[in-house]
Structure formats: C-alpha cells, structure tokens
C-alpha cells in the first residue's frame, strides 16, 4: 500500500522569503518541526540562502571525510519517516561557507525532489590562463565570484569568512568542459600552489612564478584551484532506509556529493553533479559524486550525469578494520586505520564478517559478531561467535559482509571529471548497464584493499554490458591501467584470486589507447561480443601497449569480439596465474 502525502508544510509560511538574501535556516528548521509522517516539506520557486553561522551543529563521523567536528548542518532531517522534501524546477538553494546542505539521519522513506544546490562563493576557484611560459603562468579571474588576495608573495583564496592558502590545481579544457588531455594528477604546474610566488598585475590578473617544465598549462585553458577541505557532504545519509533523491542538481558541494553510510535501499534518479551551464564554471563538486560506504540492500543509480567533479563520480565499497591485538581465542582489538574513515560503527551483533590476510588478501574464513564494544572513535573490541582462524594474525583485516549492497548502475553519463568513473568493491550482485563513459581516467575500477584506504571488498558477481566507452583514459591517475581496470592492492602477489565472476559483454569501446582491459587476481572473467573501434581523437600516451593484460588470473574467456581498423592493442599479456585456463579467441 502506497504512502499518501497529504500534509504540506510550506517553508514560506515559516518565514523563508524567496529571492532575498535572508537566511532561511531557522525558518526551514521550524517547518521541519511541523512535519508528520506522510507530509511534504515544500520549497516554492525562487532562491533561498543558507549561512554557515546560523547552521545547526552536529557531531558526525563521515566515511572518507576529514574529521572536523562539530559539523555545520543547514537542513537536518532526523528521526523522520514517510516524508517528501519537494521543490520546483525553479527552486535554488544557495549556501555560504563550509556547511552541509542536507543531513538525513535515522530516517525511513525520505525523498528529495526537484532542487538545485549551489554556493554563492564556491569553495574552489577558477582562472583563465592568459600567458604561460617555463617560469610560470599569468591568470585572470572574476574577483566577485572568486575573490583572492596576494600577501607576502603568496596567493590567498578568500572564501566567505575564511582564508585558504594552498591548493591543488587541475587544468580544464573549455571546449570539452573536462580535464585537459594528458594532464590529470601529474599536475599542471609541477606541484601545488603553496610554493608559487604570486603577484597582482592588475585587479583580477595575477602572476604565479613557478617552474612548469613540461607541464605548462595552455593559454585559453582554465586552471581550477581546489583549496577547500573534505569536511561536509552535499547530502549525508546515515542509519536510514528507503531514501530516494530524484531530479536534484548539485551545482557544487564542499566535500563528497551524496555520502550514504550504514544505510539500506537507496535510489538516485536524474541527479546531476555538474555546473550550471548559465555560469562560467567548469567545476562542480569538490570530491566524489555518489559515495556509498558500508551500506546494504539495493542501491540504484539511474539516468544521472557527472561533470566537473574533482574525484570519482561513483564509489561503492565497505571499510575493513585492522586486527591490532588478540585478547583470547575469540576476541580481538580492531582499529579503523585511515584518518578519514573512523568514528562510525564497524558492525552490529549478528553481522557476518570475513577474516582477511593483509599480505595476500585471501579470506581465512567467516564468523558472526557476538559482542562489540566501542572504545574510541578508531578502536573497538570484538568477540566472535567462534574461535578465529589460526592463520589470522595481527596486521590482518576484518571485513563486514553484512553491510554490503547490491548495485544497479544504469543509463548514466560519466563526463571527463578528475580521476576515474565508477569504483566498485562489493561482494553482492552488481549490474553496470547502458552507461556512457567519457572518463578522464579508467572508466571502471574494481579495486579492494586492506592496507591503505581499507576499502573492501572482493567482487563475486559483476555484469558490465551495453555500455559505450568513448575516448577514456585521457590522463594519468592512480590505478588506471586500462579502460576497465581490475586492480586490487595485494602486497604479496601470486596467491589465490581475489575477485570472481566478472562479465564484460556487448559493449562498445571507441578508444585511442591500447589497454582496454587490465586485470589482476581474477578467477572467472569473460570479455565477449564487444566492439572495439580505433579513435584518432588523441595521441596514445599510456605505457601499456597490450589490449589485454592478465596477472594472476584464471578461467578467462575472450571470444566473439569485433575489432575494427585503427585499434592497435591486439597483443595480450599473461603473467603468472593459470595460463592454460586463459582462452583468447578472435582477437589477433
């Protein structure tokens, strides 16, 4: 039986005034207090402003995010159920400073619809390159939108009531509206702006003296300074179920776009992470688009668009913890290892976990959590329902298998954002279908590690079908070994296969690069009925010359693919693994 949304609470009735610079934070908070199950929180057409100074403070621990408590929250949806937050095609929410637009915490059946989210002064800056030589660059910017100062020979970015002095720089091409060819993380000035000597030539025109060598940005291109920190998501969803975001445009965010953590059954449709085309900005979010961490149930992402992001459009993963000390045969002290992933619960009593070797990434077996005691934001004591495996050692990892989702990622457009397109690390069923990838790095990365970010885990059922990969891998980033890169971080290679059952079927690759598929540590990999077309859009730069690379793989089948003229990656590399089980047909 469907939910009847009959009770409408209009924020204008609580003092929010459209198309004014009045702070709407308090008015929206009062309107939320009036909501009842089945209600609609209505944002009328117009522009509404939200300021950091009047935001609500919350202590929140966000996965893959800098710890910076208390956080500032503009619109807090907490302990609610059966609520729609609804705007119109002309509703625009404008934020000021380091603030989180939406918090959805311990909620059930909440939807956000028909909203645009933006910042008046974004937490990044954009410059036109008007001169470039081996000694540095001359840049021009709009001082109203991107105010700055030059102090003691250093460029200072003025952001609301804060000053930022260091930035990482990315070079964008205004024609493609994406990362400039063959720049990426190699840097467009040989490093960050912190060591560049700055001087103002005229209002809005600055000179940065910095030896550029071979990485000089091109005149006419844009330099984007990423000078914020990753502290507030655009929308943070935690401990919630049945959350839907539809027809929402994130024009900018101060950290991750939509971060869902410890939540279940999530649906995102017709969501944009892209700058408003009426503006001159080429950037949107400061980091990822959708970041799905330690969730379960079904995650569906359909008909979404990603453009101008400074990190991966979609990342779906769990978070492993490190085994620090064994206290008895069933009890271990564990620790969140990465400084940006701690503070949230690792698991609940009854959850199923896997014991993972740090060196080889193989699983030593499973158990259930019988008791868990949180000691600090980073450490906990876990007692399992059985003795832990004898092979399990200090320094190995524990992975929570209960908090892992299925994922359907369909009919999305992945533009040329910084880094990769789609990252998948979940053991449950994944379908990647009908998408357009124009990724600056690898289009799809299937990784997994228990030594760095501790992003788990091994995939067991991935179908990649009927997608178009168009001129991907135009720049160099970490883990980008092919258009599809299967690259788990395994310190001691040559052991059991980490990933299983990956099918790549009926896709089209239009590529100037040779490396179509680079796979490490996979048992059960099929690449069939795909079409590979050569492209002359760019000059190949990637060091891998083989179309296929298989390292420590077994049970690989390549057959029925159509290779057209102009594609140069007809060679195949097989390293270790079980070569006799690797069958490559109709490729040469």
BAMIPA-470516 format. One record per residue (C-alpha): x, y, z; residue in three letters. Coordinates in steps of 0.5 Angstrom, whole numbers, padded with zeros to 4 digits, always signed. Layout:
XYZala;...
END
This chain:
+0000+0000+0000unk;+0003+0007-0002unk;+0004+0013+0002unk;-0001+0018+0002unk;+0003+0025+0002unk;-0003+0030+0004unk;+0000+0035+0009unk;+0004+0040+0006unk;+0009+0045+0010unk;+0011+0051+0006unk;+0017+0054+0008unk;+0015+0061+0006unk;+0010+0060+0012unk;+0015+0060+0017unk;+0019+0066+0015unk;+0023+0064+0009unk;+0023+0069+0004unk;+0025+0067-0004unk;+0029+0071-0008unk;+0032+0075-0002unk;+0039+0074+0002unk;+0035+0073+0008unk;+0038+0067+0012unk;+0033+0061+0011unk;+0036+0056+0016unk;+0032+0058+0022unk;+0025+0058+0018unk;+0027+0051+0015unk;+0028+0048+0022unk;+0021+0051+0024unk;+0018+0048+0018unk;+0021+0041+0019unk;+0019+0041+0027unk;+0012+0041+0024unk;+0012+0035+0019unk;+0008+0029+0021unk;+0009+0022+0017unk;+0006+0023+0010unk;+0008+0030+0010unk;+0011+0034+0005unk;+0016+0040+0006unk;+0015+0045+0000unk;+0020+0049-0002unk;+0017+0054-0007unk;+0020+0057-0013unk;+0026+0062-0012unk;+0032+0063-0009unk;+0034+0061-0001unk;+0040+0063+0002unk;+0043+0059+0008unk;+0049+0061+0012unk;+0054+0057+0016unk;+0054+0062+0022unk;+0047+0060+0023unk;+0047+0053+0022unk;+0046+0047+0027unk;+0052+0044+0030unk;+0052+0036+0030unk;+0058+0031+0032unk;+0058+0027+0026unk;+0063+0022+0023unk;+0063+0021+0016unk;+0067+0016+0012unk;+0072+0018+0007unk;+0072+0025+0010unk;+0076+0029+0014unk;+0074+0029+0022unk;+0072+0036+0023unk;+0067+0037+0029unk;+0062+0040+0030unk;+0060+0040+0023unk;+0055+0045+0021unk;+0048+0043+0018unk;+0043+0047+0014unk;+0038+0043+0014unk;+0037+0037+0019unk;+0032+0031+0017unk;+0033+0027+0024unk;+0028+0021+0026unk;+0023+0022+0021unk;+0019+0017+0017unk;+0015+0018+0010unk;+0017+0025+0008unk;+0018+0028+0002unk;+0022+0035+0001unk;+0020+0038-0005unk;+0022+0044-0009unk;+0020+0046-0016unk;+0024+0047-0023unk;+0026+0054-0021unk;+0028+0052-0013unk;+0035+0054-0012unk;+0038+0053-0005unk;+0045+0057-0004unk;+0050+0056+0001unk;+0055+0060+0004unk;+0062+0058+0007unk;+0063+0051+0010unk;+0056+0048+0011unk;+0053+0041+0010unk;+0046+0043+0006unk;+0042+0036+0008unk;+0043+0031+0014unk;+0039+0025+0013unk;+0040+0021+0020unk;+0036+0015+0023unk;+0030+0016+0018unk;+0026+0012+0014unk;+0022+0013+0007unk;+0025+0020+0006unk;+0025+0023-0001unk;+0029+0030-0004unk;+0026+0032-0011unk;+0026+0038-0015unk;+0032+0042-0012unk;+0038+0046-0014unk;+0044+0046-0009unk;+0050+0051-0010unk;+0054+0056-0007unk;+0055+0064-0008unk;+0062+0063-0007unk;+0064+0056-0008unk;+0070+0053-0004unk;+0074+0053-0010unk;+0077+0058-0015unk;+0077+0058-0023unk;+0082+0062-0027unk;+0083+0064-0035unk;+0090+0062-0037unk;+0093+0068-0041unk;+0100+0067-0041unk;+0104+0061-0040unk;+0112+0060-0040unk;+0117+0056-0037unk;+0118+0061-0031unk;+0110+0061-0029unk;+0103+0063-0031unk;+0099+0069-0032unk;+0092+0068-0030unk;+0085+0072-0030unk;+0079+0071-0026unk;+0073+0074-0024unk;+0074+0078-0017unk;+0067+0078-0015unk;+0066+0070-0016unk;+0073+0068-0014unk;+0076+0074-0009unk;+0083+0073-0007unk;+0089+0077-0004unk;+0096+0077-0005unk;+0100+0077+0002unk;+0108+0076+0003unk;+0108+0074-0004unk;+0103+0068-0004unk;+0096+0067-0007unk;+0091+0067-0001unk;+0084+0065-0003unk;+0078+0069+0000unk;+0072+0064+0002unk;+0067+0068+0006unk;+0070+0069+0013unk;+0076+0064+0012unk;+0082+0065+0008unk;+0086+0059+0004unk;+0093+0059+0003unk;+0094+0052-0001unk;+0091+0049-0007unk;+0092+0043-0012unk;+0091+0045-0019unk;+0087+0042-0025unk;+0087+0044-0032unk;+0081+0044-0036unk;+0079+0045-0043unk;+0074+0050-0044unk;+0072+0046-0051unk;+0071+0039-0048unk;+0069+0042-0041unk;+0073+0037-0038unk;+0080+0035-0035unk;+0085+0037-0041unk;+0089+0032-0044unk;+0095+0029-0041unk;+0095+0033-0035unk;+0091+0030-0029unk;+0095+0028-0023unk;+0101+0029-0026unk;+0100+0037-0024unk;+0099+0043-0029unk;+0105+0047-0025unk;+0109+0041-0023unk;+0106+0041-0016unk;+0101+0045-0012unk;+0101+0053-0011unk;+0104+0053-0004unk;+0111+0054-0007unk;+0109+0059-0012unk;+0111+0066-0012unk;+0105+0071-0013unk;+0104+0078-0015unk;+0098+0082-0018unk;+0099+0085-0024unk;+0092+0089-0024unk;+0085+0087-0021unk;+0083+0080-0023unk;+0090+0079-0026unk;+0096+0075-0022unk;+0102+0072-0024unk;+0105+0066-0021unk;+0112+0064-0022unk;+0113+0057-0022unk;+0118+0053-0026unk;+0113+0049-0030unk;+0118+0045-0034unk;+0114+0040-0039unk;+0107+0041-0035unk;+0106+0048-0037unk;+0098+0050-0038unk;+0096+0052-0045unk;+0094+0059-0046unk;+0086+0059-0047unk;+0085+0053-0042unk;+0082+0054-0035unk;+0086+0053-0028unk;+0082+0050-0022unk;+0084+0051-0015unk;+0082+0046-0011unk;+0083+0050-0004unk;+0078+0047+0001unk;+0078+0041+0005unk;+0073+0035+0005unk;+0069+0036+0011unk;+0062+0037+0009unk;+0058+0033+0004unk;+0053+0036+0000unk;+0048+0031+0003unk;+0050+0026+0008unk;+0045+0020+0010unk;+0047+0015+0016unk;+0043+0010+0019unk;+0037+0011+0015unk;+0033+0006+0010unk;+0029+0007+0004unk;+0032+0014+0002unk;+0031+0017-0005unk;+0034+0023-0009unk;+0031+0025-0016unk;+0032+0031-0020unk;+0036+0034-0016unk;+0042+0038-0019unk;+0049+0039-0014unk;+0052+0045-0018unk;+0057+0045-0012unk;+0059+0041-0006unk;+0064+0043+0000unk;+0066+0035+0000unk;+0063+0029-0002unk;+0057+0030-0006unk;+0052+0025-0003unk;+0055+0020+0002unk;+0051+0015+0004unk;+0054+0011+0010unk;+0051+0005+0014unk;+0044+0006+0010unk;+0040+0001+0007unk;+0036+0001+0000unk;+0038+0008-0004unk;+0035+0010-0010unk;+0038+0016-0014unk;+0035+0018-0021unk;+0036+0024-0025unk;+0041+0027-0021unk;+0046+0032-0023unk;+0053+0033-0021unk;+0055+0039-0026unk;+0056+0046-0026unk;+0050+0051-0028unk;+0051+0052-0036unk;+0049+0059-0035unk;+0055+0060-0031unk;+0062+0060-0033unk;+0064+0055-0028unk;+0067+0048-0031unk;+0068+0045-0024unk;+0062+0042-0019unk;+0064+0038-0013unk;+0070+0038-0009unk;+0070+0031-0009unk;+0066+0025-0011unk;+0059+0025-0013unk;+0056+0019-0010unk;+0060+0015-0005unk;+0056+0009-0002unk;+0060+0007+0004unk;+0058+0001+0009unk;+0051+0000+0006unk;+0047-0006+0005unk;+0040-0007+0001unk;+0039-0005-0006unk;+0043+0001-0009unk;+0040+0004-0015unk;+0043+0010-0019unk;+0040+0011-0026unk;+0040+0017-0031unk;+0045+0021-0027unk;+0050+0026-0030unk;+0057+0027-0027unk;+0061+0033-0030unk;+0067+0038-0027unk;+0068+0033-0021unk;+0074+0033-0017unk;+0074+0026-0016unk;+0070+0020-0018unk;+0063+0020-0020unk;+0061+0014-0016unk;+0065+0009-0011unk;+0061+0003-0007unk;+0065+0000-0002unk;+0066-0003+0005unk;+0071-0001+0010unk;+0075-0006+0013unk;+0079-0005+0020unk;+0086-0008+0022unk;+0087-0013+0027unk;+0091-0010+0033unk;+0092-0015+0038unk;+0089-0022+0040unk;+0086-0022+0047unk;+0083-0029+0047unk;+0081-0034+0042unk;+0075-0031+0040unk;+0077-0023+0042unk;+0081-0018+0038unk;+0082-0011+0039unk;+0081-0008+0032unk;+0082-0001+0029unk;+0080+0004+0023unk;+0086+0005+0020unk;+0085+0011+0015unk;+0084+0018+0019unk;+0079+0020+0014unk;+0075+0013+0016unk;+0073+0013+0023unk;+0068+0014+0028unk;+0062+0010+0025unk;+0060+0003+0028unk;+0064-0002+0024unk;+0058-0007+0026unk;+0053-0010+0030unk;+0052-0016+0034unk;+0050-0022+0029unk;+0054-0019+0023unk;+0058-0024+0019unk;+0065-0022+0018unk;+0071-0025+0014unk;+0078-0025+0016unk;+0083-0023+0011unk;+0090-0023+0010unk;+0094-0017+0010unk;+0099-0019+0005unk;+0095-0024+0001unk;+0088-0021+0001unk;+0085-0028+0002unk;+0080-0030+0007unk;+0081-0035+0012unk;+0074-0036+0014unk;+0068-0033+0017unk;+0065-0031+0024unk;+0059-0027+0027unk;+0060-0022+0032unk;+0058-0024+0039unk;+0060-0017+0042unk;+0063-0011+0040unk;+0065-0005+0045unk;+0067+0001+0042unk;+0073+0004+0046unk;+0075+0010+0042unk;+0073+0013+0035unk;+0078+0009+0032unk;+0078+0003+0036unk;+0073-0003+0039unk;+0074-0010+0042unk;+0070-0015+0038unk;+0068-0022+0041unk;+0066-0027+0035unk;+0062-0033+0036unk;+0067-0038+0035unk;+0075-0038+0035unk;+0078-0034+0030unk;+0083-0038+0025unk;+0090-0040+0027unk;+0092-0037+0021unk;+0089-0030+0023unk;+0095-0025+0025unk;+0096-0018+0028unk;+0096-0014+0022unk;+0091-0017+0018unk;+0084-0015+0017unk;+0077-0016+0019unk;+0071-0014+0013unk;+0064-0014+0015unk;+0060-0018+0010unk;+0053-0016+0012unk;+0054-0009+0011unk;+0055-0009+0003unk;+0050-0007-0002unk;+0047-0010-0009unk;+0048-0004-0014unk;+0045-0003-0021unk;+0048+0003-0024unk;+0044+0004-0031unk;+0044+0010-0036unk;+0048+0015-0033unk;+0053+0020-0037unk;+0060+0020-0034unk;+0064+0026-0036unk;+0071+0028-0036unk;+0072+0029-0029unk;+0078+0028-0025unk;+0080+0021-0024unk;+0076+0015-0025unk;+0069+0014-0027unk;+0066+0008-0023unk;+0069+0005-0017unk;+0066-0002-0015unk;+0068-0006-0009unk;+0062-0010-0006unk;+0061-0018-0006unk;+0054-0018-0008unk;+0051-0017-0015unk;+0053-0011-0019unk;+0050-0009-0026unk;+0053-0004-0030unk;+0049-0003-0036unk;+0047+0003-0041unk;+0052+0008-0039unk;+0056+0013-0043unk;+0063+0013-0040unk;+0068+0019-0042unk;+0072+0018-0036unk;+0079+0022-0036unk;+0082+0016-0032unk;+0080+0009-0032unk;+0072+0008-0034unk;+0071+0003-0029unk;+0076+0001-0023unk;+0075-0005-0019unk;+0080-0005-0013unk;+0080-0007-0006unk;+0085-0007-0001unk;+0087-0008+0007unk;+0093-0004+0007unk;+0091+0003+0005unk;+0084+0006+0005unk;+0082-0001+0007unk;+0076+0000+0002unk;+0073-0007+0002unk;+0072-0012-0001unk;+0072-0017-0007unk;+0067-0018-0012unk;+0063-0024-0014unk;+0058-0022-0019unk;+0059-0016-0024unk;+0056-0015-0030unk;+0058-0010-0035unk;+0054-0010-0041unk;+0052-0005-0047unk;+0056+0001-0045unk;+0059+0006-0049unk;+0067+0008-0047unk;+0069+0014-0051unk;+0076+0016-0051unk;+0077+0015-0044unk;+0084+0015-0040unk;+0086+0022-0043unk;+0090+0023-0037unk;+0094+0019-0032unk;+0091+0017-0025unk;+0093+0012-0019unk;+0090+0005-0021unk;+0088+0007-0028unk;+0092+0001-0032unk;+0086+0000-0037unk;+0080+0003-0039unk;+0077-0002-0035unk;+0082-0003-0029unk;+0081-0009-0024unk;+0087-0007-0019unk;+0086-0010-0012unk;+0092-0008-0008unk;+0095-0014-0006unk;+0102-0013-0003unk;+0104-0021-0003unk;+0102-0023-0011unk;+0102-0030-0013unk;+0097-0032-0008unk;+0089-0034-0009unk;+0085-0030-0014unk;+0082-0024-0010unk;+0076-0022-0015unk;+0071-0027-0018unk;+0066-0028-0024unk;+0066-0021-0028unk;+0063-0021-0035unk;+0064-0015-0040unk;+0059-0016-0045unk;+0056-0013-0051unk;+0060-0006-0050unk;+0063-0001-0055unk;+0070+0002-0054unk;+0072+0008-0058unk;+0079+0009-0056unk;+0086+0012-0058unk;+0089+0008-0052unk;+0091+0000-0053unk;+0090-0002-0046unk;+0082-0004-0046unk;+0082-0009-0040unk;+0088-0010-0035unk;+0086-0015-0030unk;+0090-0017-0023unk;+0088-0023-0019unk;+0081-0025-0022unk;+0078-0032-0022unk;+0072-0032-0028unk;+0073-0027-0033unk;+0069-0026-0039unk;+0070-0021-0045unk;+0065-0023-0050unk;+0061-0020-0056unk;+0064-0013-0055unk;+0066-0008-0061unk;+0073-0004-0061unk;+0074+0002-0065unk;+0080+0006-0066unk;+0080+0013-0065unk;+0085+0019-0067unk;+0082+0024-0062unk;+0088+0024-0058unk;+0095+0021-0059unk;+0096+0015-0054unk;+0101+0016-0048unk;+0099+0010-0044unk;+0105+0006-0043unk;+0101-0001-0043unk;+0101-0003-0051unk;+0097-0009-0050unk;+0090-0009-0051unk;+0089-0015-0045unk;+0094-0016-0039unk;+0092-0021-0034unk;+0096-0022-0028unk;+0095-0028-0023unk;+0088-0029-0027unk;+0085-0036-0028unk;+0079-0038-0032unk;+0079-0032-0037unk;+0075-0033-0043unk;+0075-0028-0049unk;+0071-0029-0055unk;+0067-0026-0061unk;+0069-0019-0060unk;+0069-0015-0066unk;+0076-0011-0068unk;+0075-0005-0073unk;+0081-0002-0076unk;+0085+0003-0072unk;+0086+0000-0066unk;+0093-0002-0064unk;+0092-0006-0058unk;+0092-0013-0061unk;+0097-0016-0056unk;+0096-0020-0050unk;+0100-0020-0044unk;+0099-0026-0039unk;+0103-0026-0032unk;+0103-0032-0027unk;+0096-0034-0026unk;+0094-0041-0030unk;+0096-0039-0037unk;+0092-0046-0039unk;+0086-0043-0037unk;+0086-0037-0041unk;+0083-0037-0047unk;+0083-0031-0052unk;+0080-0032-0059unk;+0078-0028-0065unk;+0083-0022-0062unk;+0089-0022-0067unk;
END
